[in-house]
Amino acid sequence: MNNLHLKFQRHIDNGLYQGIEWKIIHQGEIYHDKVGYSDLNSKTPLLSNSLYRIWSMTKPIISVVILQLIQENKIKLEDPIKKYLPVFENLKVLKENSNSISDIQDVKNHPTIKDLLLHTAGFSYNFLNDLVGEAYHNVGLFNSEHSTLEDEINLLATLPLLYEPNTRWLYSVSVDVLARIIEVVCHSTLQEELKQRIFDPLEMKDTSFAVTKENESRLVTSYHYDAENKKLIDPITHPRKISNYGYPINKNSFARGGIGLYSTANDYSKFAQMLLTGKDKNQKIILSQDILKSATTNQISNAYLPYEIKNFDVEKLEENVFEPYGWGYGFRVMMDIKKSNGYGSIGEFGWAGAASTYFLVDPKNELTAVLMTQVFEGDIVLYKEFFQSIYEKLK
């Protein structure tokens, strides 16, 4: 694993990334290192407790809380979302082959908790190239730093689904809906539920939706990789880019399901370690073995594979990194090592974030790995080298 330092230093020297931190734990042996800077202008070195916007690595944490509520018999996978969120009672869906956002009809089958976890509910994302994603953009869905989660979900409910639930897979805002369901079912705030259920038991002291004034100096600056000119630039503020989503630094009322958390490599590693067994370090059960196994097993139809995530301004992906994967209840799940050039392990699972953060959990090899940086549309060579270097060591 030690060769990662040299490999990653080259990416810093070549201007692909400003700073990279990683923590790998294999059968109790820890590899934790960092290279580069927290900020390029000041040349501030990256800290071992640097804070990162983890973007979509917020999603697995929300999914785990939903799985806990299922475990506690407070909700069921097959429950329609309107049971908890009546604003979705009169949900509409675009007619097939529609070319207008107003060409809609009543939804035939209401989306369920299961659909939300699987991204088969019919929702879209602002940055995707479809009519509903464009509609999200037009109403400014999730762009505000001041709106509540309830405000955003109420706005979402006024817009149609892109497709009839459970007829295709599409990465979406569905985890934000799950987050709002947590608030309703628990009669609490999302912030409080995450603290009580995940952050406190796992001692994730640096993970939250807000950074205190005294900790702002630990926050890593975000950049965008300009592939054409091969250099880092300030984040692109095109209104349909994910980087335009509201992500305030220290607004205590801010909460989202799909994005929004700040964390450290150490903290997220604790979450990843929990996912190996479902238990915290004191052997307290966070998730039962049965639910954890279901969540980290492919749950979507082969008809939806391979899935891909493609920005509105991308015609064709150069490489679909999800080719070897299925999807569980909140995680990508390795299904085909041949499609991963022989690297990996069947059942390895995890997710990633928009600013090139990434994590994996491999129960078979008693392995977890967390990769932290802050670059939008970063060169995927970083993730691939990280993944391959780990599994080369295991061969």
C-alpha positions in Angstrom: 0.0 0.0 0.0 3.0 2.3 0.6 3.5 2.9 -3.2 0.3 5.0 -3.2 2.2 7.9 -1.8 4.5 8.1 -4.8 1.6 7.5 -7.3 -0.6 10.2 -5.7 2.3 12.7 -5.4 2.6 12.5 -9.2 -1.1 13.6 -9.5 -0.3 16.5 -7.2 2.8 17.4 -9.3 0.8 17.1 -12.6 -2.0 19.4 -11.3 -4.7 16.8 -11.3 -5.4 17.1 -7.6 -4.4 19.6 -4.9 -4.3 17.1 -2.0 -5.2 13.5 -1.3 -5.7 11.6 1.9 -6.4 7.9 2.3 -7.0 5.4 5.1 -6.9 1.7 4.5 -7.6 -0.9 7.2 -6.8 -4.6 6.2 -7.3 -7.2 8.9 -6.6 -4.7 11.6 -3.5 -3.2 9.9 -3.8 0.5 9.3 -2.4 2.5 6.4 -3.1 6.2 6.7 -1.3 8.9 4.7 -1.7 12.1 2.8 0.0 14.2 0.1 -0.4 17.7 -1.2 -2.3 20.8 -0.1 -5.5 21.8 1.6 -5.4 25.0 -0.5 -3.3 25.8 -3.6 -3.1 29.6 -3.2 -1.8 29.5 0.4 0.1 26.2 -0.1 -1.4 25.0 3.2 -0.4 21.4 3.7 -3.2 18.8 4.0 -3.8 17.9 7.6 -4.4 14.4 9.0 -7.8 15.7 10.3 -8.7 17.8 7.3 -12.5 18.3 6.7 -14.0 17.4 3.4 -17.4 18.0 1.8 -18.3 14.4 1.2 -21.3 15.1 -1.1 -23.0 11.8 -2.1 -21.1 9.8 0.5 -23.8 11.3 2.7 -26.2 8.9 1.0 -24.9 5.6 2.6 -25.3 7.1 6.1 -28.9 8.0 5.4 -29.5 4.5 3.9 -28.2 2.9 7.1 -30.6 4.9 9.3 -33.5 3.8 7.0 -32.3 0.2 7.4 -32.3 0.7 11.2 -35.9 1.9 11.0 -36.8 -1.3 9.1 -34.9 -3.3 11.7 -37.0 -1.6 14.4 -40.2 -2.4 12.5 -41.0 1.3 12.2 -41.2 1.2 8.4 -41.2 -1.5 5.8 -39.5 -1.8 2.4 -42.8 -2.1 0.6 -44.4 0.9 2.2 -45.4 3.6 -0.3 -43.8 6.9 0.4 -47.1 8.7 0.5 -47.8 6.8 3.8 -45.3 9.0 5.5 -45.3 12.0 3.1 -48.9 12.8 2.1 -47.5 15.6 -0.2 -46.9 12.8 -2.7 -50.5 11.5 -2.6 -51.3 12.9 -6.1 -48.0 12.1 -7.7 -47.8 12.3 -11.5 -45.4 10.8 -14.0 -44.4 11.8 -17.5 -46.1 10.0 -20.3 -43.9 7.7 -22.2 -41.8 9.4 -24.9 -43.1 12.8 -23.7 -41.3 15.9 -24.9 -43.0 18.3 -22.5 -42.9 18.5 -18.7 -46.7 19.1 -18.7 -47.5 15.9 -20.6 -48.2 13.8 -17.5 -50.6 11.2 -16.1 -51.3 9.7 -12.7 -48.7 7.3 -11.5 -49.9 3.7 -11.6 -47.7 2.3 -8.8 -46.6 4.6 -6.0 -42.9 4.5 -5.3 -41.9 2.6 -2.1 -39.1 2.9 0.5 -37.5 0.1 -1.5 -37.6 2.1 -4.7 -36.0 5.0 -3.0 -33.1 2.9 -1.7 -32.7 1.3 -5.1 -33.0 4.5 -7.2 -35.9 2.9 -9.1 -38.6 5.4 -7.8 -38.8 7.5 -10.9 -37.0 10.7 -9.6 -34.1 12.3 -11.4 -31.3 14.8 -10.6 -30.8 18.4 -11.7 -27.6 17.5 -13.5 -29.1 14.7 -15.6 -30.1 15.2 -19.2 -33.8 14.7 -19.0 -37.0 16.7 -18.8 -37.5 16.2 -15.1 -33.9 17.0 -14.3 -34.3 20.2 -16.3 -37.5 20.9 -14.3 -35.6 20.5 -11.0 -33.1 23.0 -12.3 -35.8 25.5 -13.4 -37.4 25.6 -9.9 -34.0 25.7 -8.2 -34.5 22.4 -6.3 -31.8 21.9 -3.6 -29.9 25.0 -4.8 -30.7 27.0 -1.6 -28.5 27.1 1.5 -31.4 28.4 3.5 -34.3 26.1 2.8 -35.2 23.2 5.1 -35.3 19.6 4.0 -39.1 19.7 4.3 -39.2 22.8 2.0 -37.3 21.0 -0.7 -39.3 17.7 -0.5 -42.5 19.7 -0.7 -41.2 21.4 -3.8 -40.1 18.0 -5.3 -43.6 16.7 -4.8 -45.0 19.3 -7.2 -43.0 17.9 -10.1 -43.7 14.6 -12.0 -41.7 11.5 -12.0 -39.6 10.8 -15.0 -40.7 7.2 -15.3 -43.1 4.7 -13.7 -41.5 3.3 -10.5 -39.6 0.0 -10.7 -39.2 0.1 -14.5 -35.6 1.4 -14.7 -32.6 2.5 -12.6 -31.7 6.2 -12.5 -29.5 7.9 -9.9 -31.7 10.5 -8.2 -32.7 12.7 -5.3 -34.5 9.7 -3.8 -32.2 9.6 -0.8 -33.3 13.2 0.1 -36.9 11.8 0.3 -35.6 9.0 2.6 -34.0 11.6 4.8 -37.3 13.4 5.1 -39.1 10.1 6.0 -36.6 9.7 8.8 -37.6 13.0 10.2 -41.3 12.2 10.0 -41.1 8.7 11.4 -38.8 9.7 14.3 -40.5 13.0 15.1 -37.1 14.6 15.1 -34.5 16.4 12.9 -32.2 14.5 10.6 -29.2 16.1 12.3 -30.3 14.7 15.7 -31.1 11.2 14.3 -27.7 10.9 12.6 -26.0 12.0 15.8 -27.8 9.6 18.0 -27.8 6.6 15.7 -24.5 6.8 13.8 -22.1 9.6 14.8 -22.2 9.2 18.6 -22.0 5.3 18.7 -19.2 5.3 16.1 -17.4 8.3 17.7 -17.6 10.3 14.5 -16.9 13.6 16.2 -16.0 15.5 13.1 -19.0 14.5 10.9 -22.0 16.8 10.6 -23.9 19.2 8.3 -22.1 22.2 9.8 -18.5 23.2 10.5 -17.8 25.3 13.6 -15.9 28.6 13.3 -12.9 27.1 15.1 -12.7 24.2 12.6 -13.1 26.2 9.4 -9.3 26.3 9.0 -9.4 22.5 8.6 -11.8 22.6 5.6 -10.2 21.7 2.3 -10.7 24.0 -0.7 -12.8 22.7 -3.6 -11.6 22.8 -7.2 -12.8 21.6 -10.6 -10.6 19.7 -13.0 -10.5 21.3 -16.4 -9.8 18.2 -18.5 -9.3 20.2 -21.7 -6.6 22.4 -20.3 -5.4 19.8 -17.8 -5.5 22.0 -14.7 -7.4 22.7 -11.6 -9.7 25.7 -11.6 -12.3 27.2 -9.2 -15.6 25.1 -9.2 -17.7 25.7 -12.3 -20.9 27.6 -11.3 -23.0 26.4 -14.2 -26.5 26.2 -12.5 -27.0 22.6 -13.5 -23.7 21.4 -12.2 -23.9 19.5 -8.8 -21.3 22.0 -7.5 -24.1 24.7 -7.6 -26.1 22.8 -4.9 -26.4 24.7 -1.6 -23.7 23.4 0.8 -23.3 26.0 3.6 -20.4 25.8 6.0 -22.0 26.5 9.4 -25.8 26.7 9.1 -27.1 24.5 11.9 -30.6 24.2 10.3 -29.3 22.8 7.0 -29.8 19.1 6.3 -30.1 17.0 3.2 -30.2 13.3 2.4 -28.2 13.2 -0.9 -25.4 15.6 0.0 -24.4 18.0 2.8 -22.2 16.2 5.3 -18.7 17.2 6.2 -16.3 14.5 7.4 -12.7 13.3 7.8 -10.9 10.3 6.5 -10.7 9.0 10.1 -14.4 9.5 10.8 -15.6 7.9 7.5 -13.2 5.0 8.1 -15.1 4.3 11.3 -18.4 4.2 9.4 -16.8 1.8 6.8 -15.4 -0.4 9.5 -18.9 -0.7 11.1 -20.2 -1.9 7.7 -17.9 -4.9 7.8 -19.9 -6.5 10.7 -22.8 -4.2 11.4 -21.3 -3.5 14.9 -19.4 -0.6 16.5 -16.0 -1.2 18.2 -17.8 -2.2 21.4 -19.8 -4.9 19.6 -23.1 -3.0 19.8 -25.3 -3.8 16.9 -25.9 -0.9 14.5 -27.3 -3.1 11.7 -28.2 -6.8 12.0 -26.3 -9.3 9.9 -29.5 -10.2 7.9 -30.2 -6.6 6.9 -26.6 -5.7 6.2 -26.3 -8.8 3.9 -29.4 -7.8 2.0 -28.3 -4.2 1.7 -24.9 -5.2 0.3 -26.3 -7.8 -2.2 -27.5 -6.8 -5.7 -31.2 -6.0 -5.5 -31.9 -4.7 -9.0 -33.0 -6.5 -12.1 -30.4 -7.5 -14.7 -32.4 -5.5 -17.1 -31.2 -2.3 -15.4 -27.6 -3.3 -15.7 -25.1 -1.9 -16.4 -26.2 1.4 -15.0 -24.4 4.7 -15.5 -24.4 8.3 -14.2 -23.9 10.9 -16.9 -24.0 14.7 -16.6 -26.3 16.6 -18.9 -23.3 18.0 -20.9 -21.8 14.6 -21.6 -22.8 12.7 -24.7 -21.0 9.5 -24.1 -18.9 8.3 -21.1 -15.3 7.4 -22.0 -15.5 4.6 -19.4 -18.4 3.4 -17.3 -16.8 2.7 -13.9 -20.0 1.0 -12.7 -19.9 -1.8 -15.4 -18.8 -4.5 -12.8 -21.4 -3.4 -10.2 -25.0 -4.1 -9.2 -26.9 -2.0 -6.6 -28.0 -2.9 -3.1 -30.0 -0.8 -0.5 -27.8 2.2 -0.8 -24.5 0.9 -2.1 -22.8 -0.2 -5.4 -22.1 -4.0 -5.1 -19.3 -5.8 -7.0 -20.8 -8.6 -9.2 -18.3 -9.2 -12.0 -14.5 -9.1 -11.4 -13.8 -9.8 -15.1 -15.4 -6.4 -15.9 -13.0 -4.9 -13.3 -9.9 -6.2 -15.1 -9.5 -8.9 -12.6 -9.3 -6.5 -9.6 -11.7 -6.5 -6.6 -13.7 -9.0 -4.7 -17.3 -10.3 -5.2 -19.5 -8.6 -2.6 -17.2 -5.5 -2.2 -19.4 -2.5 -1.8 -19.3 1.3 -1.2 -20.0 4.6 -2.9 -18.3 7.9 -3.8 -18.9 11.7 -3.8 -19.0 14.4 -6.5 -15.7 15.9 -5.4 -13.8 12.6 -6.0 -14.2 11.1 -2.5 -14.6 7.3 -2.5 -14.9 4.4 -0.1 -15.1 0.6 -0.3 -15.9 -2.2 2.2 -14.8 -5.8 1.5 -16.0 -8.2 4.1 -14.4 -11.2 2.4 -10.9 -9.6 2.9 -11.7 -7.8 6.1 -10.9 -4.6 4.3 -12.1 -1.0 4.3 -10.6 1.9 2.3 -11.5 5.6 2.3 -10.1 8.2 -0.2 -10.5 11.9 0.4 -9.9 14.9 -1.9 -12.0 17.9 -3.2 -12.0 18.0 -7.0 -15.2 18.0 -9.1 -15.0 15.9 -12.3 -11.6 14.7 -11.1 -9.6 12.3 -13.4 -10.8 8.8 -12.6 -7.2 7.6 -12.7 -7.1 8.4 -9.0 -9.9 6.0 -8.0 -8.6 3.3 -10.3 -5.1 3.5 -9.0 -6.4 3.4 -5.4 -8.6 0.4 -6.1 -6.0 -1.5 -8.2 -3.1 -0.8 -5.8 -5.1 -2.2 -2.9 -6.1 -5.4 -4.7 -2.6 -5.9 -6.2 -1.3 -6.0 -2.6 -3.9 -8.7 -1.7 -3.1 -11.0 -4.7 
